Amino acid sequence: MPNQHAAEVSLFEVIVNEADEYAVWGLGKPLPPGWTSVGLEGSQAACLDYINVVSPDRVLIAEPAAPAAAPR
C-alpha cells in the first residue's frame, strides 16, 4: 500500500532507525528524529525493492513520526 505522501513526492529515500526498522521517506523532507538515510534514492517501488532484498525479515514502517514543530 503506497504511503500517504506518495502523490506529493516523486523521489524517495530509504531510512532506518536504531531498531533496524526501515521506511520509505520523501526525498528532501526532514528526517524524523532517530532515523538516518541508508543512501538509496529513487522511486517508491525501487526503495521498497531495496528493503525487501537487504532486510526481508525486518519491520517496514509505513510512516515514521514527523519531526515535532519547534516551540514558539
Secondary structure as GFF3:
##gff-version 3
##sequence-region A 1 72
A	DSSP	beta_strand	12	17	.	.	.	ID=ss1
A	DSSP	beta_strand	22	26	.	.	.	ID=ss2
A	DSSP	beta_strand	35	42	.	.	.	ID=ss3
A	DSSP	alpha_helix	44	54	.	.	.	ID=ss4
A	DSSP	beta_strand	60	61	.	.	.	ID=ss5
###
